[in-house]
Amino acid sequence: MVTAAFGSPAEARLVEAIRASGGYIAELALVATLDDDVVGHVMISRCTLHTDDSPVSIVMLSPLAVDPEHHGRGIGGLLVTAVTALADALGEPLVVLEGDPRYYSRFGFQPASSHGIELPLPDWAPAAAAQVMPLTNDDPTLRGRVVYPASFDVLGD
Ligand SMILES: CC(C)(COP(=O)(O)OP(=O)(O)OC[C@H]1O[C@@H](n2cnc3c(N)ncnc32)[C@H](O)[C@@H]1OP(=O)(O)O)[C@@H](O)C(=O)NCCC(=O)NCCS
């Protein structure tokens, strides 16, 4: 399903790599089902924020995928809303992601730059693709550079 959503197997390999890594958070890996079929999937897992003081473990939403036959029905929105609420309930201060702000801003994601947070975007991605959702335990002093874990190496550059 993830391969079908992205039109290539790279993100499905990423899901497997995250699940096999220490950054995997089982409670923050969700599927959406319709008549027992998996039609959507989202993960929030660990990455590192390099602050001026020290590295801090934070969380990142990636990947998000919905079966192409079921796009536009709100499944992606339900997954984003549910998984970020669970991250909030676990006490995480914020969620970062790389994606289209025209999609993610509706859920409360904001430009990462306005929070002093930098993501390692690929050359082709606009700066606005780096986004942050502050949660209940948001700490505005958490600023710095996000470093992805090795599991993301499967995506290449
Ligand atoms: C992005 C994705 C998860 C959205 O899932 P979905 O279930 O169709 O999303 P929803 O039904 O909650 O929302 C649909 C709305 O999002 C919009 N949308 C979808 N992808 C978008 C994008 N990349 N940029 C801007 N808007 C987007 C749709 O146009 C639609 O808008 P509308 O509500 O004004 O009609 C799905 O299109 C997908 O799996 N895409 C391929 C994988 C991908 O790109 N994942 C995100 C990586 S950051």
The ligand as an SDF file (V2000), in Angstrom:
LIG
                    3D

 48 50  0  0  0  0  0  0  0  0999 V2000
   -0.9330   13.0880    0.9380 C   0  0  0  0  0  0  0  0  0  0  0  0
   -1.9460   11.9770    1.2100 C   0  0  0  0  0  0  0  0  0  0  0  0
   -1.4790   11.1490    2.3930 C   0  0  0  0  0  0  0  0  0  0  0  0
   -3.2990   12.5930    1.5140 C   0  0  0  0  0  0  0  0  0  0  0  0
   -4.1990   11.5530    1.8810 O   0  0  0  0  0  0  0  0  0  0  0  0
   -5.7940   11.7400    1.6990 P   0  0  0  0  0  0  0  0  0  0  0  0
   -6.4490   10.6890    2.4950 O   0  0  0  0  0  0  0  0  0  0  0  0
   -6.1240   11.8450    0.2680 O   0  0  0  0  0  0  0  0  0  0  0  0
   -5.9530   13.1680    2.3860 O   0  0  0  0  0  0  0  0  0  0  0  0
   -7.2870   13.8390    2.9330 P   0  0  0  0  0  0  0  0  0  0  0  0
   -8.4750   13.1640    2.3470 O   0  0  0  0  0  0  0  0  0  0  0  0
   -7.1750   13.9380    4.4040 O   0  0  0  0  0  0  0  0  0  0  0  0
   -7.1300   15.2970    2.3560 O   0  0  0  0  0  0  0  0  0  0  0  0
   -7.3710   15.5150    0.9960 C   0  0  0  0  0  0  0  0  0  0  0  0
   -7.0220   16.9650    0.6870 C   0  0  0  0  0  0  0  0  0  0  0  0
   -5.5990   17.1170    0.7310 O   0  0  0  0  0  0  0  0  0  0  0  0
   -5.1590   17.6800   -0.4790 C   0  0  0  0  0  0  0  0  0  0  0  0
   -3.8170   17.1770   -0.7460 N   0  0  0  0  0  0  0  0  0  0  0  0
   -3.4200   15.9100   -0.8840 C   0  0  0  0  0  0  0  0  0  0  0  0
   -2.0880   15.8700   -1.1270 N   0  0  0  0  0  0  0  0  0  0  0  0
   -1.6710   17.1510   -1.1520 C   0  0  0  0  0  0  0  0  0  0  0  0
   -0.4200   17.7460   -1.3660 C   0  0  0  0  0  0  0  0  0  0  0  0
    0.6950   17.0490   -1.6150 N   0  0  0  0  0  0  0  0  0  0  0  0
   -0.3630   19.0880   -1.3160 N   0  0  0  0  0  0  0  0  0  0  0  0
   -1.4450   19.8250   -1.0750 C   0  0  0  0  0  0  0  0  0  0  0  0
   -2.6650   19.3100   -0.8570 N   0  0  0  0  0  0  0  0  0  0  0  0
   -2.7750   17.9830   -0.8990 C   0  0  0  0  0  0  0  0  0  0  0  0
   -6.1830   17.2160   -1.4850 C   0  0  0  0  0  0  0  0  0  0  0  0
   -6.1670   18.0700   -2.6140 O   0  0  0  0  0  0  0  0  0  0  0  0
   -7.4590   17.3620   -0.6890 C   0  0  0  0  0  0  0  0  0  0  0  0
   -7.8190   18.7410   -0.6230 O   0  0  0  0  0  0  0  0  0  0  0  0
   -9.3240   19.2250   -0.2760 P   0  0  0  0  0  0  0  0  0  0  0  0
   -9.6020   18.7790    1.1300 O   0  0  0  0  0  0  0  0  0  0  0  0
   -9.2450   20.7030   -0.3890 O   0  0  0  0  0  0  0  0  0  0  0  0
  -10.1860   18.5520   -1.2790 O   0  0  0  0  0  0  0  0  0  0  0  0
   -2.1350   11.0530   -0.0240 C   0  0  0  0  0  0  0  0  0  0  0  0
   -2.4150   11.8750   -1.1310 O   0  0  0  0  0  0  0  0  0  0  0  0
   -0.9210   10.1900   -0.3420 C   0  0  0  0  0  0  0  0  0  0  0  0
   -0.7790    9.0820    0.1750 O   0  0  0  0  0  0  0  0  0  0  0  0
   -0.0690   10.7020   -1.2380 N   0  0  0  0  0  0  0  0  0  0  0  0
    1.1230    9.9890   -1.6600 C   0  0  0  0  0  0  0  0  0  0  0  0
    2.1250    9.8980   -0.5730 C   0  0  0  0  0  0  0  0  0  0  0  0
    2.5180   11.2510   -0.0220 C   0  0  0  0  0  0  0  0  0  0  0  0
    2.7660   12.1890   -0.7630 O   0  0  0  0  0  0  0  0  0  0  0  0
    2.5710   11.3190    1.3220 N   0  0  0  0  0  0  0  0  0  0  0  0
    2.8990   12.5440    2.0120 C   0  0  0  0  0  0  0  0  0  0  0  0
    4.3630   12.6730    2.0890 C   0  0  0  0  0  0  0  0  0  0  0  0
    4.8170   14.1460    2.9180 S   0  0  0  0  0  0  0  0  0  0  0  0
  1  2  1  0
  2  3  1  0
  2  4  1  0
  2 36  1  0
  4  5  1  0
  5  6  1  0
  6  7  2  0
  6  8  1  0
  6  9  1  0
  9 10  1  0
 10 11  2  0
 10 12  1  0
 10 13  1  0
 13 14  1  0
 14 15  1  0
 15 16  1  0
 15 30  1  0
 16 17  1  0
 17 18  1  0
 17 28  1  0
 18 19  1  0
 18 27  1  0
 19 20  2  0
 20 21  1  0
 21 22  1  0
 21 27  2  0
 22 23  1  0
 22 24  2  0
 24 25  1  0
 25 26  2  0
 26 27  1  0
 28 29  1  0
 28 30  1  0
 30 31  1  0
 31 32  1  0
 32 33  2  0
 32 34  1  0
 32 35  1  0
 36 37  1  0
 36 38  1  0
 38 39  2  0
 38 40  1  0
 40 41  1  0
 41 42  1  0
 42 43  1  0
 43 44  2  0
 43 45  1  0
 45 46  1  0
 46 47  1  0
 47 48  1  0
M  END
$$$$
